[in-house]
Amino acid sequence: MGAPYLTVHRADLQRALAGAVEDSPSIGMLLGAAVEKATTGSDGVRLTTAEGEFAAGLLIAADGVRSDLRALLSPESRQTDRPHLGV
């Protein structure tokens, strides 16, 4: 059936991610920031917000099913309805 997959309850995923952030000083969370611009490159991702510019090697866009951040990074993602949700 293609690539391996894993189903995780949303609350369990949120707890795991929050725990990883708390346990590692090298991981940060940016909460409540409206992203104005997002770009990707060989060195990771860059986000521009009203508070400034941020860079990271990995981005987890946890801004909902109709993700504005996903639309910035991949505009074609809004052009198709999908019958499933996933990370």
Distance bins in CASP14 RR format, pairs under 12 A and 6 or more apart:
PFRMAT RR
TARGET T0000
AUTHOR 0000-0000-0000
RMODE 2
METHOD distances of the structure
MODEL  1
5 84 0 0 0 0 0 1 0 0 0 0 0
5 86 0 0 0 0 1 0 0 0 0 0 0
5 87 0 0 0 0 0 1 0 0 0 0 0
6 12 0 0 0 0 0 1 0 0 0 0 0
6 13 0 0 0 0 0 1 0 0 0 0 0
6 16 0 0 0 0 0 1 0 0 0 0 0
6 86 0 0 0 0 0 1 0 0 0 0 0
6 87 0 0 0 0 1 0 0 0 0 0 0
7 13 0 0 0 0 0 1 0 0 0 0 0
7 84 0 0 0 0 0 1 0 0 0 0 0
7 85 0 0 0 0 0 1 0 0 0 0 0
7 86 0 0 0 0 1 0 0 0 0 0 0
7 87 0 0 0 0 0 1 0 0 0 0 0
8 14 0 0 0 0 1 0 0 0 0 0 0
8 15 0 0 0 0 0 1 0 0 0 0 0
8 16 1 0 0 1 0 0 0 0 0 0 0
8 17 0 0 0 0 0 1 0 0 0 0 0
8 85 0 0 0 0 0 1 0 0 0 0 0
8 86 0 0 0 0 1 0 0 0 0 0 0
8 87 1 0 0 1 0 0 0 0 0 0 0
9 15 0 0 0 0 1 0 0 0 0 0 0
9 16 0 0 0 0 0 1 0 0 0 0 0
9 87 0 0 0 0 0 1 0 0 0 0 0
10 16 0 0 0 0 0 1 0 0 0 0 0
10 17 0 0 0 0 0 1 0 0 0 0 0
10 62 0 0 0 0 1 0 0 0 0 0 0
10 64 0 0 0 0 0 1 0 0 0 0 0
10 65 0 0 0 0 0 1 0 0 0 0 0
10 85 0 0 0 0 1 0 0 0 0 0 0
10 86 0 0 0 0 1 0 0 0 0 0 0
10 87 0 0 0 0 1 0 0 0 0 0 0
11 17 0 0 0 0 0 1 0 0 0 0 0
11 18 0 0 0 0 0 1 0 0 0 0 0
12 18 0 0 0 0 0 1 0 0 0 0 0
12 19 0 0 0 0 0 1 0 0 0 0 0
12 87 0 0 0 0 0 1 0 0 0 0 0
13 19 0 0 0 0 0 1 0 0 0 0 0
13 20 0 0 0 0 0 1 0 0 0 0 0
13 60 0 0 0 0 1 0 0 0 0 0 0
13 62 0 0 0 0 1 0 0 0 0 0 0
13 85 0 0 0 0 0 1 0 0 0 0 0
13 86 0 0 0 0 0 1 0 0 0 0 0
13 87 1 0 0 1 0 0 0 0 0 0 0
14 20 0 0 0 0 0 1 0 0 0 0 0
14 21 0 0 0 0 0 1 0 0 0 0 0
14 29 0 0 0 0 0 1 0 0 0 0 0
14 60 0 0 0 0 0 1 0 0 0 0 0
14 62 1 0 0 1 0 0 0 0 0 0 0
14 64 0 0 0 0 0 1 0 0 0 0 0
14 87 0 0 0 0 0 1 0 0 0 0 0
15 21 0 0 0 0 0 1 0 0 0 0 0
15 22 0 0 0 0 0 1 0 0 0 0 0
16 22 0 0 0 0 0 1 0 0 0 0 0
16 23 0 0 0 0 0 1 0 0 0 0 0
16 60 0 0 0 0 0 1 0 0 0 0 0
16 87 0 0 0 0 0 1 0 0 0 0 0
17 23 0 0 0 0 0 1 0 0 0 0 0
17 24 0 0 0 0 0 1 0 0 0 0 0
17 27 0 0 0 0 1 0 0 0 0 0 0
17 28 0 0 0 0 0 1 0 0 0 0 0
17 29 0 0 0 0 1 0 0 0 0 0 0
17 58 0 0 0 0 0 1 0 0 0 0 0
17 60 1 0 0 1 0 0 0 0 0 0 0
17 61 0 0 0 0 0 1 0 0 0 0 0
17 62 1 0 0 1 0 0 0 0 0 0 0
17 87 0 0 0 0 0 1 0 0 0 0 0
18 24 0 0 0 0 0 1 0 0 0 0 0
18 27 0 0 0 0 0 1 0 0 0 0 0
18 28 0 0 0 0 0 1 0 0 0 0 0
18 29 0 0 0 0 1 0 0 0 0 0 0
18 31 0 0 0 0 0 1 0 0 0 0 0
18 60 0 0 0 0 0 1 0 0 0 0 0
18 62 0 0 0 0 0 1 0 0 0 0 0
19 27 0 0 0 0 1 0 0 0 0 0 0
19 28 0 0 0 0 0 1 0 0 0 0 0
19 29 0 0 0 0 0 1 0 0 0 0 0
20 26 0 0 0 0 0 1 0 0 0 0 0
20 27 1 0 0 1 0 0 0 0 0 0 0
20 28 0 0 0 0 1 0 0 0 0 0 0
20 29 0 0 0 0 0 1 0 0 0 0 0
20 58 0 0 0 0 0 1 0 0 0 0 0
20 60 0 0 0 0 0 1 0 0 0 0 0
21 27 1 0 1 0 0 0 0 0 0 0 0
21 28 1 0 1 0 0 0 0 0 0 0 0
21 29 1 0 1 0 0 0 0 0 0 0 0
21 30 0 0 0 0 0 1 0 0 0 0 0
21 31 0 0 0 0 0 1 0 0 0 0 0
21 60 0 0 0 0 0 1 0 0 0 0 0
21 62 0 0 0 0 0 1 0 0 0 0 0
22 28 0 0 0 0 0 1 0 0 0 0 0
22 29 0 0 0 0 1 0 0 0 0 0 0
26 56 0 0 0 0 0 1 0 0 0 0 0
26 57 0 0 0 0 0 1 0 0 0 0 0
26 58 0 0 0 0 0 1 0 0 0 0 0
27 56 0 0 0 0 1 0 0 0 0 0 0
27 57 0 0 0 0 0 1 0 0 0 0 0
27 58 0 0 0 0 1 0 0 0 0 0 0
27 59 0 0 0 0 0 1 0 0 0 0 0
27 60 0 0 0 0 1 0 0 0 0 0 0
28 54 0 0 0 0 1 0 0 0 0 0 0
28 55 0 0 0 0 0 1 0 0 0 0 0
28 56 0 0 0 0 1 0 0 0 0 0 0
28 57 0 0 0 0 0 1 0 0 0 0 0
28 58 0 0 0 0 0 1 0 0 0 0 0
28 59 0 0 0 0 0 1 0 0 0 0 0
28 60 0 0 0 0 0 1 0 0 0 0 0
29 54 0 0 0 0 0 1 0 0 0 0 0
29 56 0 0 0 0 0 1 0 0 0 0 0
29 59 0 0 0 0 0 1 0 0 0 0 0
29 60 0 0 0 0 1 0 0 0 0 0 0
29 62 0 0 0 0 1 0 0 0 0 0 0
30 38 0 0 0 0 0 1 0 0 0 0 0
30 45 0 0 0 0 0 1 0 0 0 0 0
30 47 1 0 0 1 0 0 0 0 0 0 0
30 48 0 0 0 0 0 1 0 0 0 0 0
30 49 1 0 0 1 0 0 0 0 0 0 0
30 50 0 0 0 0 0 1 0 0 0 0 0
30 51 0 0 0 0 1 0 0 0 0 0 0
30 52 0 0 0 0 0 1 0 0 0 0 0
30 53 0 0 0 0 0 1 0 0 0 0 0
30 54 1 0 0 1 0 0 0 0 0 0 0
30 55 0 0 0 0 0 1 0 0 0 0 0
30 56 0 0 0 0 1 0 0 0 0 0 0
30 59 0 0 0 0 1 0 0 0 0 0 0
30 60 0 0 0 0 0 1 0 0 0 0 0
30 61 0 0 0 0 0 1 0 0 0 0 0
30 62 0 0 0 0 0 1 0 0 0 0 0
30 63 0 0 0 0 0 1 0 0 0 0 0
30 69 0 0 0 0 0 1 0 0 0 0 0
31 49 0 0 0 0 0 1 0 0 0 0 0
31 51 0 0 0 0 0 1 0 0 0 0 0
31 62 0 0 0 0 1 0 0 0 0 0 0
31 63 0 0 0 0 0 1 0 0 0 0 0
32 49 0 0 0 0 1 0 0 0 0 0 0
32 50 0 0 0 0 0 1 0 0 0 0 0
32 51 0 0 0 0 1 0 0 0 0 0 0
32 62 0 0 0 0 0 1 0 0 0 0 0
32 63 0 0 0 0 1 0 0 0 0 0 0
32 68 0 0 0 0 0 1 0 0 0 0 0
32 69 0 0 0 0 0 1 0 0 0 0 0
33 47 1 0 0 1 0 0 0 0 0 0 0
33 48 0 0 0 0 1 0 0 0 0 0 0
33 49 1 0 1 0 0 0 0 0 0 0 0
33 50 1 0 0 1 0 0 0 0 0 0 0
33 51 1 0 0 1 0 0 0 0 0 0 0
33 52 0 0 0 0 1 0 0 0 0 0 0
33 53 0 0 0 0 0 1 0 0 0 0 0
33 54 0 0 0 0 1 0 0 0 0 0 0
33 61 0 0 0 0 0 1 0 0 0 0 0
33 63 0 0 0 0 1 0 0 0 0 0 0
33 68 0 0 0 0 0 1 0 0 0 0 0
33 69 0 0 0 0 0 1 0 0 0 0 0
34 47 0 0 0 0 0 1 0 0 0 0 0
34 48 0 0 0 0 0 1 0 0 0 0 0
34 49 1 0 0 1 0 0 0 0 0 0 0
34 50 1 0 0 1 0 0 0 0 0 0 0
34 51 0 0 0 0 1 0 0 0 0 0 0
34 52 0 0 0 0 0 1 0 0 0 0 0
34 63 0 0 0 0 1 0 0 0 0 0 0
34 68 0 0 0 0 1 0 0 0 0 0 0
34 69 0 0 0 0 1 0 0 0 0 0 0
34 72 0 0 0 0 0 1 0 0 0 0 0
35 45 0 0 0 0 0 1 0 0 0 0 0
35 46 0 0 0 0 0 1 0 0 0 0 0
35 47 1 0 1 0 0 0 0 0 0 0 0
35 48 1 0 0 1 0 0 0 0 0 0 0
35 49 1 0 1 0 0 0 0 0 0 0 0
35 50 0 0 0 0 1 0 0 0 0 0 0
35 51 0 0 0 0 0 1 0 0 0 0 0
35 52 0 0 0 0 0 1 0 0 0 0 0
35 53 0 0 0 0 0 1 0 0 0 0 0
35 54 0 0 0 0 1 0 0 0 0 0 0
35 59 0 0 0 0 1 0 0 0 0 0 0
35 61 0 0 0 0 1 0 0 0 0 0 0
35 63 0 0 0 0 1 0 0 0 0 0 0
35 67 0 0 0 0 0 1 0 0 0 0 0
35 68 1 0 0 1 0 0 0 0 0 0 0
35 69 1 0 1 0 0 0 0 0 0 0 0
35 70 0 0 0 0 0 1 0 0 0 0 0
35 71 0 0 0 0 0 1 0 0 0 0 0
35 72 1 0 0 1 0 0 0 0 0 0 0
35 73 0 0 0 0 1 0 0 0 0 0 0
36 46 0 0 0 0 0 1 0 0 0 0 0
36 47 0 0 0 0 1 0 0 0 0 0 0
36 48 1 0 1 0 0 0 0 0 0 0 0
36 49 1 0 0 1 0 0 0 0 0 0 0
36 50 1 0 0 1 0 0 0 0 0 0 0
36 51 0 0 0 0 0 1 0 0 0 0 0
36 52 0 0 0 0 1 0 0 0 0 0 0
36 53 0 0 0 0 1 0 0 0 0 0 0
36 54 0 0 0 0 0 1 0 0 0 0 0
36 68 0 0 0 0 0 1 0 0 0 0 0
36 69 0 0 0 0 0 1 0 0 0 0 0
36 72 0 0 0 0 1 0 0 0 0 0 0
37 45 0 0 0 0 0 1 0 0 0 0 0
37 46 1 0 0 1 0 0 0 0 0 0 0
37 47 1 0 0 1 0 0 0 0 0 0 0
37 48 1 0 1 0 0 0 0 0 0 0 0
37 49 0 0 0 0 1 0 0 0 0 0 0
37 50 0 0 0 0 0 1 0 0 0 0 0
37 52 0 0 0 0 0 1 0 0 0 0 0
37 53 0 0 0 0 1 0 0 0 0 0 0
37 54 0 0 0 0 0 1 0 0 0 0 0
37 68 0 0 0 0 0 1 0 0 0 0 0
37 69 0 0 0 0 0 1 0 0 0 0 0
37 72 1 0 0 1 0 0 0 0 0 0 0
37 73 0 0 0 0 0 1 0 0 0 0 0
38 44 0 0 0 0 0 1 0 0 0 0 0
38 45 1 0 0 1 0 0 0 0 0 0 0
38 46 1 0 0 1 0 0 0 0 0 0 0
38 47 1 0 1 0 0 0 0 0 0 0 0
38 48 1 0 0 1 0 0 0 0 0 0 0
38 49 0 0 0 0 1 0 0 0 0 0 0
38 53 0 0 0 0 0 1 0 0 0 0 0
38 54 0 0 0 0 1 0 0 0 0 0 0
38 55 0 0 0 0 0 1 0 0 0 0 0
38 56 0 0 0 0 0 1 0 0 0 0 0
38 59 0 0 0 0 1 0 0 0 0 0 0
38 61 0 0 0 0 1 0 0 0 0 0 0
38 63 0 0 0 0 0 1 0 0 0 0 0
38 67 0 0 0 0 0 1 0 0 0 0 0
38 68 0 0 0 0 1 0 0 0 0 0 0
38 69 1 0 0 1 0 0 0 0 0 0 0
38 70 0 0 0 0 1 0 0 0 0 0 0
38 71 0 0 0 0 1 0 0 0 0 0 0
38 72 1 0 1 0 0 0 0 0 0 0 0
38 73 1 0 1 0 0 0 0 0 0 0 0
38 74 0 0 0 0 1 0 0 0 0 0 0
38 75 0 0 0 0 0 1 0 0 0 0 0
39 45 1 0 0 1 0 0 0 0 0 0 0
39 46 1 0 1 0 0 0 0 0 0 0 0
39 47 0 0 0 0 1 0 0 0 0 0 0
39 48 0 0 0 0 1 0 0 0 0 0 0
39 53 0 0 0 0 0 1 0 0 0 0 0
39 54 0 0 0 0 0 1 0 0 0 0 0
39 55 0 0 0 0 1 0 0 0 0 0 0
39 56 0 0 0 0 0 1 0 0 0 0 0
39 59 0 0 0 0 0 1 0 0 0 0 0
39 69 0 0 0 0 0 1 0 0 0 0 0
39 72 0 0 0 0 1 0 0 0 0 0 0
39 73 0 0 0 0 1 0 0 0 0 0 0
39 74 0 0 0 0 0 1 0 0 0 0 0
40 46 1 0 0 1 0 0 0 0 0 0 0
40 47 0 0 0 0 0 1 0 0 0 0 0
40 55 0 0 0 0 0 1 0 0 0 0 0
40 56 0 0 0 0 0 1 0 0 0 0 0
40 57 0 0 0 0 1 0 0 0 0 0 0
40 58 0 0 0 0 0 1 0 0 0 0 0
40 59 0 0 0 0 1 0 0 0 0 0 0
40 61 0 0 0 0 0 1 0 0 0 0 0
40 69 0 0 0 0 0 1 0 0 0 0 0
40 72 0 0 0 0 0 1 0 0 0 0 0
40 73 1 0 0 1 0 0 0 0 0 0 0
40 74 0 0 0 0 1 0 0 0 0 0 0
41 55 0 0 0 0 0 1 0 0 0 0 0
41 56 0 0 0 0 0 1 0 0 0 0 0
41 57 0 0 0 0 1 0 0 0 0 0 0
41 59 0 0 0 0 0 1 0 0 0 0 0
41 73 0 0 0 0 0 1 0 0 0 0 0
42 57 0 0 0 0 0 1 0 0 0 0 0
43 55 1 0 0 1 0 0 0 0 0 0 0
43 56 0 0 0 0 1 0 0 0 0 0 0
43 57 1 0 0 1 0 0 0 0 0 0 0
43 58 0 0 0 0 0 1 0 0 0 0 0
44 54 0 0 0 0 0 1 0 0 0 0 0
44 55 1 0 0 1 0 0 0 0 0 0 0
44 56 1 0 0 1 0 0 0 0 0 0 0
44 57 1 0 1 0 0 0 0 0 0 0 0
44 58 1 0 0 1 0 0 0 0 0 0 0
44 59 1 0 0 1 0 0 0 0 0 0 0
44 73 0 0 0 0 0 1 0 0 0 0 0
45 53 0 0 0 0 0 1 0 0 0 0 0
45 54 0 0 0 0 1 0 0 0 0 0 0
45 55 1 0 0 1 0 0 0 0 0 0 0
45 56 1 0 1 0 0 0 0 0 0 0 0
45 57 1 0 0 1 0 0 0 0 0 0 0
45 58 1 0 0 1 0 0 0 0 0 0 0
45 59 1 0 1 0 0 0 0 0 0 0 0
45 60 0 0 0 0 0 1 0 0 0 0 0
45 61 0 0 0 0 1 0 0 0 0 0 0
45 69 0 0 0 0 1 0 0 0 0 0 0
45 72 0 0 0 0 0 1 0 0 0 0 0
45 73 1 0 0 1 0 0 0 0 0 0 0
46 52 0 0 0 0 0 1 0 0 0 0 0
46 53 1 0 0 1 0 0 0 0 0 0 0
46 54 1 0 0 1 0 0 0 0 0 0 0
46 55 1 0 1 0 0 0 0 0 0 0 0
46 56 0 0 0 0 1 0 0 0 0 0 0
46 57 0 0 0 0 1 0 0 0 0 0 0
46 59 0 0 0 0 1 0 0 0 0 0 0
46 72 0 0 0 0 0 1 0 0 0 0 0
46 73 0 0 0 0 0 1 0 0 0 0 0
47 53 1 0 0 1 0 0 0 0 0 0 0
47 54 1 0 1 0 0 0 0 0 0 0 0
47 55 1 0 0 1 0 0 0 0 0 0 0
47 56 1 0 0 1 0 0 0 0 0 0 0
47 57 0 0 0 0 0 1 0 0 0 0 0
47 59 1 0 0 1 0 0 0 0 0 0 0
47 61 0 0 0 0 1 0 0 0 0 0 0
47 63 0 0 0 0 0 1 0 0 0 0 0
47 68 0 0 0 0 0 1 0 0 0 0 0
47 69 0 0 0 0 1 0 0 0 0 0 0
47 72 0 0 0 0 1 0 0 0 0 0 0
47 73 0 0 0 0 1 0 0 0 0 0 0
48 54 1 0 0 1 0 0 0 0 0 0 0
48 55 0 0 0 0 0 1 0 0 0 0 0
48 69 0 0 0 0 0 1 0 0 0 0 0
48 72 0 0 0 0 0 1 0 0 0 0 0
49 69 0 0 0 0 0 1 0 0 0 0 0
49 72 0 0 0 0 0 1 0 0 0 0 0
59 67 0 0 0 0 0 1 0 0 0 0 0
59 69 1 0 0 1 0 0 0 0 0 0 0
59 70 0 0 0 0 0 1 0 0 0 0 0
59 72 0 0 0 0 0 1 0 0 0 0 0
59 73 0 0 0 0 1 0 0 0 0 0 0
60 67 0 0 0 0 0 1 0 0 0 0 0
60 69 0 0 0 0 1 0 0 0 0 0 0
60 70 0 0 0 0 0 1 0 0 0 0 0
60 87 1 0 0 1 0 0 0 0 0 0 0
61 67 1 0 1 0 0 0 0 0 0 0 0
61 68 0 0 0 0 1 0 0 0 0 0 0
61 69 1 0 1 0 0 0 0 0 0 0 0
61 70 1 0 1 0 0 0 0 0 0 0 0
61 71 0 0 0 0 1 0 0 0 0 0 0
61 72 0 0 0 0 1 0 0 0 0 0 0
61 73 1 0 0 1 0 0 0 0 0 0 0
61 74 0 0 0 0 0 1 0 0 0 0 0
61 77 0 0 0 0 0 1 0 0 0 0 0
61 86 0 0 0 0 0 1 0 0 0 0 0
61 87 0 0 0 0 1 0 0 0 0 0 0
62 68 0 0 0 0 0 1 0 0 0 0 0
62 69 0 0 0 0 1 0 0 0 0 0 0
62 70 0 0 0 0 0 1 0 0 0 0 0
62 86 0 0 0 0 0 1 0 0 0 0 0
62 87 0 0 0 0 1 0 0 0 0 0 0
63 69 1 0 1 0 0 0 0 0 0 0 0
63 70 1 0 0 1 0 0 0 0 0 0 0
63 71 0 0 0 0 1 0 0 0 0 0 0
63 72 0 0 0 0 0 1 0 0 0 0 0
63 73 0 0 0 0 0 1 0 0 0 0 0
64 70 0 0 0 0 1 0 0 0 0 0 0
64 71 0 0 0 0 0 1 0 0 0 0 0
64 85 0 0 0 0 1 0 0 0 0 0 0
64 86 0 0 0 0 0 1 0 0 0 0 0
64 87 0 0 0 0 0 1 0 0 0 0 0
65 71 0 0 0 0 0 1 0 0 0 0 0
65 77 0 0 0 0 0 1 0 0 0 0 0
65 78 0 0 0 0 0 1 0 0 0 0 0
65 81 0 0 0 0 0 1 0 0 0 0 0
65 82 0 0 0 0 1 0 0 0 0 0 0
65 84 0 0 0 0 0 1 0 0 0 0 0
65 85 1 0 0 1 0 0 0 0 0 0 0
65 86 0 0 0 0 1 0 0 0 0 0 0
65 87 0 0 0 0 0 1 0 0 0 0 0
66 77 0 0 0 0 1 0 0 0 0 0 0
66 78 1 0 0 1 0 0 0 0 0 0 0
66 81 0 0 0 0 0 1 0 0 0 0 0
66 82 0 0 0 0 0 1 0 0 0 0 0
66 85 0 0 0 0 0 1 0 0 0 0 0
67 73 0 0 0 0 1 0 0 0 0 0 0
67 74 0 0 0 0 1 0 0 0 0 0 0
67 75 0 0 0 0 0 1 0 0 0 0 0
67 77 1 0 0 1 0 0 0 0 0 0 0
67 78 0 0 0 0 1 0 0 0 0 0 0
67 85 0 0 0 0 0 1 0 0 0 0 0
67 86 0 0 0 0 0 1 0 0 0 0 0
67 87 0 0 0 0 0 1 0 0 0 0 0
68 74 0 0 0 0 0 1 0 0 0 0 0
68 75 0 0 0 0 0 1 0 0 0 0 0
68 77 0 0 0 0 0 1 0 0 0 0 0
68 78 0 0 0 0 1 0 0 0 0 0 0
69 75 0 0 0 0 0 1 0 0 0 0 0
69 77 0 0 0 0 0 1 0 0 0 0 0
69 78 0 0 0 0 0 1 0 0 0 0 0
70 76 0 0 0 0 0 1 0 0 0 0 0
70 77 1 0 1 0 0 0 0 0 0 0 0
70 78 1 0 0 1 0 0 0 0 0 0 0
70 79 0 0 0 0 0 1 0 0 0 0 0
70 82 0 0 0 0 0 1 0 0 0 0 0
70 85 0 0 0 0 0 1 0 0 0 0 0
70 86 0 0 0 0 0 1 0 0 0 0 0
70 87 0 0 0 0 0 1 0 0 0 0 0
71 77 1 0 0 1 0 0 0 0 0 0 0
71 78 1 0 1 0 0 0 0 0 0 0 0
71 79 0 0 0 0 1 0 0 0 0 0 0
72 78 0 0 0 0 0 1 0 0 0 0 0
74 80 0 0 0 0 0 1 0 0 0 0 0
76 82 0 0 0 0 0 1 0 0 0 0 0
END
